[in-house]
Amino acid sequence: MSEISLYRKYRPQTFGHLVGQDHVRVTLMNAVRTDKLSHAYLFTGPRGTGKTSTARLFAKAINCEDRSETGEPCEKCDICVDITSGRLIDVVEIDAASHTGVDDVRELIDKLHFAPTRAKNKVYIVDEVHMLSKGAFNAFLKTLEEPPTNVYFVLATTEAHKVPETIISRCQRFDFKRIDTKTVMARLAYIAQSENITVEEEALEMIARHVDGGLRDAIGLFEQLIVDGKLMAAHVRTILGVAGSSAVEKFYGLLMSKDSVETLRFIQELYGEGVDFGQFTKELLEKMRLEMLVRAHDRVLPEGL
Ligand SMILES: [Zn+2]
């Protein structure tokens, strides 16, 4: 397998490869295409759902020298290539978690007014922006109120409620969603195929359910759980402490039969096997939800349908 991590290798480099955030993709591509850009964007949402990747994509799309009519970057020009490899100095990524102070922000602001070196526009990507100090936000606010032409900001955060309202109101906001299980599975299957890795579908499903909508975590786990070029359900189950659907089925059956002694005995058995009960409960709830859906469906439709 390759040296670089699979997550980095399969990071979306075009809007077409951005997974599970259709509303963001459509709106951003439209803005790029019609040149109706905002100088500041706020990307919020759970970790690993594509915020920073999308910020880079945006930087590429507004700077590409041969952008397609749909708003996709070409992936071939020097600008695209250098943004992909992180070499273009006009695209600056700042981790607010380690640069929280007012001096950090002042230093950034001082440099804003220099013209971009090679690209048409400078793009500042501020990750975990909610970590900035109050003083830093205040210093930043003035810049957001009168941003220099050719300078764009993408502020990314997992905790939008910690970002001051004054900052939020200056930004166009995009809410990134948890990526659903099927979409995560499809992406993992695509990676497996490209990397020649044999996978069991159940293994992909367990990983996808475990990560709760974060694709980055899913790909990280996927990579860790491969043994000898294979991803096997039994191995994933052991490592993640997943009970497996047959245990959930059995437990559900016992609950319905109202046999408390057998139910308790079965819980003891699962405990002995080292099952992660947090995960087990999640799976059980999902099973119950499906059962309820089936029953509601039976009740709504007339008999025989
Ligand atoms: Zn390009």
Boltz pocket constraint, residues with backbone or C-beta under 6 A from the ligand:
constraints:
  - pocket:
      binder: B
      contacts: [[A, 60], [A, 63], [A, 64], [A, 65], [A, 66], [A, 67], [A, 73], [A, 74], [A, 75], [A, 76], [A, 77], [A, 78], [A, 79], [A, 80], [A, 81]]
      max_distance: 6.0
